Amino acid sequence: MCAAGWLDGARVAYPTTYSNPKCGFGHVGIVDYGIRNNLSETWDTFCYRMKEVKCECKLGYVGDGFTCTGNLLQVLRSTPTFSNFLTQILNYSQVSESGKQFVKRLSTLTVQSTLFVPENSGLSDNQTLSQRDIEFHLSEGQALPLDQLKNGSRIKTRVGSLTVLGVADLLNPSALSSRYINGRFVTDSDIPASNG
């Protein structure tokens, strides 16, 4: 059910067990509306029995049990700011066998990958990516946490490589404060998926 209710600490949320794009953008776990400033808002309430519960993600999902995410394709589908790129991928899958294979790789749990996704603000609705451009966004073989991306390193993709540019942290020159991938600023990183 998409029925949000009051929780302790003036928070509003609801639990989901199954992915549904019409309910919490397909998120599995606790869909949290956050702390509400207006305590006179009307929300549902939950009835429950007190019992020690260990929350775990079901097979094929990763997370702490409160928040669970699926494979790369499911993460794309459940993140509204990635919808333009998702549309490009789905269109690609409709026109070629390589597009179908690309979508299959995004949902296959046995292959760890990193997908570099432009947000909607970086990929307009009317912009069309070539098949090569789309394939260029996927690095297969391992999930690459942001802190492992070193300045000047190259990331092998299916059709070439991406270059990492790091900007040194002024307070800690041995660390990087921000990173660019092929000249594009990384705005969000380390979004977990069960396959990357």
C-alpha positions in Angstrom: 0.0 0.0 0.0 1.1 3.5 -0.7 -0.2 4.8 2.6 2.2 7.0 4.5 1.9 7.3 8.2 3.3 9.2 11.2 6.5 7.7 12.7 8.5 8.7 15.8 10.3 12.0 15.7 7.6 13.8 13.5 8.6 11.7 10.4 6.2 10.4 7.8 7.0 7.2 5.8 5.7 3.9 4.7 7.2 0.5 4.1 7.3 -1.2 0.7 8.1 -4.9 0.1 7.8 -5.0 -3.7 9.0 -2.6 -6.4 6.2 -0.6 -7.9 6.9 2.5 -10.1 3.6 4.0 -9.0 4.5 3.7 -5.3 7.7 5.4 -4.1 9.2 5.5 -7.6 9.8 1.7 -7.4 11.9 2.0 -4.2 11.9 -1.1 -1.9 12.2 -0.5 1.8 11.1 2.5 3.8 9.8 5.4 1.6 10.6 8.3 3.9 8.9 11.7 3.5 11.2 13.1 6.2 10.5 15.3 9.2 7.3 17.2 8.8 7.3 20.8 10.0 3.5 21.1 10.0 2.4 18.7 12.7 -1.3 19.3 11.9 -0.9 17.5 8.5 -3.1 14.4 8.3 -1.4 11.1 7.5 -2.4 7.5 8.2 -1.2 5.6 11.3 0.2 2.1 11.5 -0.9 -0.6 13.9 1.7 -3.2 14.8 2.8 -5.8 17.3 5.9 -5.2 19.2 8.4 -7.8 18.0 12.1 -7.8 17.3 12.4 -7.7 13.6 15.6 -8.0 11.5 15.2 -6.2 8.2 16.9 -7.8 5.2 16.7 -7.2 1.5 15.2 -9.9 -0.5 17.3 -11.9 -3.0 18.5 -9.7 -5.9 18.5 -6.5 -3.8 21.2 -4.8 -1.7 20.9 -2.5 1.3 20.4 -2.4 5.0 16.9 -3.7 5.0 15.4 -0.3 5.5 16.6 0.8 2.1 17.0 -1.9 -0.6 17.9 -1.3 -4.3 17.7 -3.7 -7.2 19.9 -4.1 -10.3 21.2 -1.1 -12.3 18.1 -1.1 -14.6 15.8 -1.0 -11.6 17.8 1.8 -10.0 17.5 3.8 -13.3 13.7 3.2 -13.3 13.3 4.2 -9.7 15.3 7.5 -10.0 13.2 10.3 -11.6 16.3 12.4 -12.4 17.6 9.6 -14.7 14.5 9.3 -16.8 16.0 10.9 -20.0 18.9 8.5 -20.0 16.6 5.6 -19.3 14.4 6.6 -22.3 17.5 6.6 -24.5 18.5 3.1 -23.3 14.9 1.7 -23.8 14.8 3.2 -27.3 18.2 1.6 -28.0 16.9 -1.8 -26.9 14.0 -1.5 -29.3 16.1 -0.9 -32.4 18.9 -3.4 -32.2 20.1 -6.7 -30.7 23.0 -4.9 -29.1 20.5 -2.6 -27.4 18.7 -5.7 -26.0 22.0 -7.1 -24.8 22.8 -3.8 -23.1 19.6 -3.8 -21.2 20.2 -7.4 -20.3 23.7 -6.5 -18.9 22.1 -3.8 -16.7 19.8 -6.4 -15.1 22.1 -9.4 -14.9 23.2 -10.0 -11.3 26.3 -12.0 -12.2 28.2 -9.2 -13.9 29.3 -6.3 -11.7 29.3 -3.0 -13.6 29.5 0.7 -13.1 27.0 2.9 -15.0 27.8 6.5 -15.4 24.4 8.2 -15.8 23.8 11.8 -16.9 21.1 13.5 -14.9 18.1 15.0 -16.8 19.7 18.4 -16.5 22.8 17.1 -18.4 20.8 15.3 -21.1 17.8 17.2 -22.5 14.6 15.5 -23.7 15.3 16.2 -27.4 19.0 15.1 -27.3 19.6 11.7 -28.9 22.6 9.6 -28.0 24.0 7.2 -30.5 24.3 3.5 -29.7 28.0 4.0 -29.1 27.4 6.9 -26.8 25.1 4.8 -24.6 27.6 1.8 -24.5 30.3 4.3 -23.5 28.5 4.9 -20.2 28.9 1.3 -18.9 32.1 -0.1 -17.3 31.9 -3.8 -16.8 33.8 -6.1 -14.5 33.6 -4.2 -11.2 31.7 -1.7 -9.2 33.9 1.4 -8.9 33.4 3.4 -5.7 34.2 7.1 -6.2 37.1 7.1 -3.8 38.8 4.4 -6.0 38.8 6.8 -9.0 42.3 8.3 -9.0 43.3 11.5 -10.8 44.4 10.8 -14.4 43.2 7.2 -14.3 41.3 5.7 -17.2 38.1 3.6 -16.9 37.7 0.9 -19.5 34.2 0.8 -21.0 32.6 -1.5 -23.6 33.6 0.8 -26.5 36.6 2.8 -25.2 37.7 4.5 -22.0 36.7 7.4 -19.7 39.2 9.7 -18.1 39.1 10.7 -14.5 40.1 14.2 -13.5 40.4 14.8 -9.7 40.6 18.2 -7.9 42.8 18.1 -4.8 41.2 18.9 -1.5 42.8 22.1 -0.1 42.6 20.8 3.5 44.0 17.4 2.6 46.1 17.6 -0.6 46.5 13.8 -0.7 42.7 13.4 -1.1 40.4 14.6 -3.9 37.5 16.9 -3.2 35.7 16.4 -6.5 36.0 14.4 -9.6 35.2 14.8 -13.3 34.6 11.9 -15.7 35.4 12.9 -19.3 35.1 16.6 -18.3 31.7 16.1 -16.6 31.4 16.9 -12.9 30.3 14.0 -10.7 27.2 15.3 -8.8 26.2 12.1 -7.1 28.1 8.8 -6.6 28.1 5.4 -5.1 24.4 4.7 -5.7 24.3 1.0 -4.9 22.8 -1.6 -7.1 22.8 -5.4 -6.7 25.1 -5.7 -9.7 27.1 -2.5 -9.4 
